[in-house]
Amino acid sequence: MEHAVNDREVLSFRLGKEEYGISILKVQEIRGYEAPTRLANAPEFLKGVINLRGRIVPVVDMRIKFGFANPAYDSLTVVIILNIAQHVIGMVVDSVSEVVTLEADQIRPAPAMGTLDAGYLRGLGTVGERMLILLDIDALMQSEELGVVPSLPLAA
């Protein structure tokens, strides 16, 4: 039961004017933005890699991936360090808001959205007047289009 409650705890963050949420269980740490080392021939959304205490970590700018024009890198820009399927990935976002615990009745199924495949959405969370787009960050990071985390083989 403890796991079910923790899975409803989400870290909220901003990409452009929208607010998103991911399971806090996937978050390893939050860091200020520092320019990563660029990789040759990498897609534009893959900003490069950083050295995180001796571990080389790819950094994905979700603002570029989701098609936001001209993302700014300022004092609010942060990198959320995620642990997905035992891989560490950095995700650049405009800002981090807070950790929110959502009750079951605050989560609604997600409608189809043009910028995101519905398979990457867990639903929509409501917190007062705010709406959080809840991402299935595992599915998104393991998707073929991102290719940051290798897909796990299906159990036989």
N, C-alpha and C positions, 0 to 999 in steps of 0.2 A: 504493500500500500504506500510506503514511503516513496518509492520510485515514481508511482503515478502522480503523487502530489508534486514532487520535484520536477517532473516532466511538464507541468503546467506553469513552472516558473520560467519566464522568458526575459531575455535581455532585449530592451527596445533600443532601436537606433534609427537614424535618419539617412535616407538616400534622397536627395532633392527635397521635395515638399512632402514626401510620403514617409510614414513611420512603419518600420518593420519589426518583427520579433523573431528570435531564435531561442531554442531551448538553452537555458543557462548551463545545462549539463555538458554542452559541446564547447563552452568557452573556457579556455585555459587562462587567458589574461587579456588585458587591454593595454595598448601602448600608444604613445604619441606617434604621429606619422614621421618617418624619416625615409628619405628617398632610397629605394632598394637598388641593388646592382642589376642593371638591365641585362637581359639575355637576348642574344642575336636571334632573329627570326621568330621571336615569341609573339603571340597575338597581342594586340594593343591593351586588352584588359589585364594581361599578365604583366604587372609592373616590373617584376624581376624577383630577386631573392634577397633575403636578409640573413644575417648570422645571428641566431638566437641562442646564446650560451653554447656555441659550438655546433649547433644544428642548423643546417641550411633549410630555410623555410620559403616556399613560394608565396608571393603576395599578389592577390587578385583584387583589382579595383572594381567593386560591384557597380559603381556609378557608370563606369565605361561599359561594363557588360550589359547593363540594363538600358543603355542608350541615352544617358543624361549628357547633355552637351557641356563641354568645357568645365569639368569638375575643378573646383578650387582646392588647393592644399594650403590650409591655414592652421591656426592654433587649435581649432576644434576638430580637425581631421584626425581620426584615430584608426589604428589597425587592431581589429579584434583577432586575437590568436585563437584558432579553433583546433580541436582535436577530433578528427573525423576518421573513423576506421583505422585508428592507430597511426594516422598521418597528421602532421602539424602544418596548418595553412594559415596565412595571414589574409584578412579580408578588410580592405579599406572602405570606410564609411564616412559620411559627413560629420556625424557626431553620435555619441552614445547618450541615451536618456537615463534609463533606470532599469532595475529588475522589478518585474511585475508578476504577481501570482494571479493567474486567471482561473476562475471557477468554470466548471463544465458548461454552465449556462451563458458564459461570456464568450464562448467560442462557437462560431458559425461556419458552415461549409463555405469554401471559397468559390466564387463564380469564375468562369473562364476569363482570363485577362490577356490582352494582346502582347504585353512585354514578357510574360512569364508563362511557361508551360504549367498547366494546372497540377501536374505531377510533382512540382516543386513547392506547392502550397499545402500547408496543414489546415488552413482556414483563415478566418478573420476574427480577431479578438477585439472586444469592446471594453474600454476602460473609461467610464464616464462618457464624455463626448468624443473621446479619441478612438480612432480605429487603427488597429495594428494588423499589418499583413504578415501572417505567420508563415515563415519559410520552413520547408523541410530541408535544412541545410545539408544533411547527409546526401539526399537525393541530388541536390543541386551541385554539390562539389564532386560527386561521383558521375555526373552526367557526361555523355560523350562530348557535348558542346563545350564544357569547361575543361574536362580532362585533367583536373588538378589531382584528384585522388583516384587511383585505379578502382574500378568496380570490383566488388567482392564477388567471388564465384558463388553461384547458387548452390545451396546444400543439396546433396543427392538424396 
